[in-house]
Amino acid sequence: MAPCIICEFFGARLRETVGRLVRGLCRESHSGAVKREHGEQAAEQLWQAGLAALGLTAEALVRGRKVTAEKAALAQWVRGLTTVSLRWVSARLEMGHYTNAGRGPRKLSAGDVRKVRKARSKLDTIAVKYD
């Protein structure tokens, strides 16, 4: 039994549409490792610029509390602009467990939340150029 003309027509159109979509996807792309490395490079530059803007040093991060307003603001800012993980941010900012980088601001008092907003406004004015 021969297939019906409608099925042949539908099949031809479907193959054409799928072919067009697949051709559009066949482009050179970067692997996950390359993307991760680029994100970490960008985050490193943002981290250094953020520390300078907030008047912090890497040594002060080690000596201070795990969750402070400045650390929380910097963690939010870096995560919002890059693809780095919470673990990377937490390790870089000496925040202890990686969940402190994401949930840190919720652990702060009302006065500290105002400090987070103030620190965040300083960070948002930074124009960082990275490749």
C-alpha positions in Angstrom: 0.0 0.0 0.0 1.4 3.4 -1.0 1.6 6.2 1.6 -0.9 8.9 1.3 0.1 12.1 -0.4 -0.6 14.1 2.7 1.8 12.0 4.8 4.5 12.4 2.1 3.9 16.2 2.0 4.0 16.5 5.8 7.1 14.3 6.0 8.9 16.4 3.4 8.1 19.6 5.2 9.2 18.2 8.5 12.5 17.0 7.1 13.1 20.4 5.5 12.3 22.3 8.8 14.4 20.0 10.9 17.3 20.2 8.4 17.2 24.0 8.6 17.2 24.0 12.4 20.1 21.5 12.5 22.2 23.4 10.0 21.8 26.5 12.3 23.1 24.5 15.3 26.2 23.2 13.5 28.6 25.9 14.4 31.8 26.0 16.3 31.2 26.2 20.0 33.2 26.1 23.2 33.4 23.3 25.6 32.3 23.6 29.2 35.9 23.8 30.5 36.6 26.8 28.3 33.5 28.6 29.4 34.3 27.8 33.1 37.8 29.1 32.7 36.7 32.3 31.1 34.1 32.8 33.8 36.7 32.3 36.5 39.1 34.8 34.8 36.3 37.4 34.6 35.3 36.7 38.2 38.9 37.1 39.4 39.0 40.5 37.8 35.7 41.5 39.3 36.7 40.2 42.7 39.9 42.3 42.7 38.0 45.4 41.5 35.3 44.8 44.1 37.8 44.5 46.9 39.4 47.8 45.9 36.0 49.5 45.6 35.0 48.4 49.1 38.4 49.1 50.6 39.0 45.5 51.6 42.0 43.3 51.4 42.3 39.5 50.9 43.8 39.3 54.4 40.8 41.1 55.9 38.5 38.5 54.4 40.4 35.7 56.2 40.3 37.5 59.5 36.7 38.7 59.4 33.4 36.9 60.0 32.2 34.4 57.4 29.2 36.4 56.4 29.5 40.2 56.4 27.6 42.8 54.5 30.6 43.5 52.2 31.2 39.8 51.5 27.5 39.3 50.8 27.3 42.2 48.4 30.5 41.1 46.6 29.2 37.6 46.3 25.9 38.7 44.8 27.7 41.1 42.4 30.3 38.5 41.1 27.7 35.8 40.8 25.4 38.1 38.9 28.0 39.1 36.3 29.8 35.7 35.8 29.2 32.0 35.6 31.3 31.0 38.6 29.9 28.6 41.2 28.8 29.3 44.7 31.8 27.1 45.8 34.2 29.4 43.9 32.7 32.5 45.4 32.6 31.1 48.9 36.2 29.9 48.7 37.5 33.3 47.3 35.6 35.4 49.9 36.5 33.0 52.8 32.7 32.5 53.6 33.0 29.0 54.9 30.4 26.6 53.5 29.4 27.4 50.0 25.7 28.0 50.9 26.9 31.1 52.8 27.6 32.7 49.4 24.0 32.3 48.3 22.1 32.6 51.5 24.4 35.0 53.3 22.4 38.1 53.1 19.4 36.4 54.8 21.6 35.7 57.8 22.3 39.4 58.4 20.4 41.9 60.6 18.4 44.8 59.3 21.3 47.2 59.8 23.6 44.9 57.8 21.1 44.7 55.0 21.4 48.4 54.6 25.2 48.0 54.5 24.8 45.3 51.7 22.7 47.8 49.7 25.3 50.5 50.2 28.2 48.2 49.2 26.2 46.9 46.3 25.6 50.5 45.0 29.4 51.0 45.1 30.0 47.9 43.2 27.4 48.6 40.6 29.3 51.8 39.7 32.4 50.0 38.8 33.0 49.6 35.0 35.2 46.5 34.7 36.5 45.5 31.3 37.4 41.8 30.9 38.0 39.6 27.9 
